[in-house]
């Protein structure tokens, strides 16, 4: 799973760097922990939902 997350992060980073946006350095492990940690809302978006949607990978990642 971490290899898939890393691949998705890198794919989105490459696409966004071409238009001048750069992500904070986020490891696949940190991303996974962020997505699977305790939540305090009714949001039921899963890690699989995010990995299946590049736009959610962008939203979930930290952009500057």
N, C-alpha and C positions, 0 to 999 in steps of 0.2 A: 504494500500500500504506500509506503514512504517513497518508493521509486516513482510511482504514478503521480503522487503529489508533487514531487520535485520536478518531474517532466512538465506538468501543467503550469507550475509557477514559472519555470524558465520560458515556456512557450508564450505566456502572457507578458512576461518581462520583455522578451524580444519584440513582440508586436507593439508594445507601448513605447519602448525606447526609440523605435523608428519615428514616432511622432512627438518625441521630446519629453516623455514622462518617465520617471524612474522610481522604482519601488524601493522601500527600505529593504535591507538584507534580511529576508525571512527564510529560515530553514524549513524543510518539509516537516521536520519533527515539531517545530514551533507552531506551524500552520495546523497540523493535526491536533496538537494540544488545545489550540485556540478553538477549533471547531468541535472538539469532543468534550470540552470542559463543562463544568456546571453552568447552567443558564438560569436566569431569573425572570424569564418572560415565557409567553405561550408559543414562541417561535419554534417550529418543528422542522426547520430546514436541516437536512442531514448532510454529512460530509459527502455522500454520494451525489446528492443534489448539486452541491457546489462544484464538485469535480466534473460533473457532466455539463456545466455551463461556464464558459470562459468569462461571461459578464459577472457571474457570482464570484469567481476566483479573483477578479479585479476588485470587486466590492469588498471582499473579505480581506484582501491584502492591504498593506499600508502604503499608500501612494503619496508622492510629494511632487 
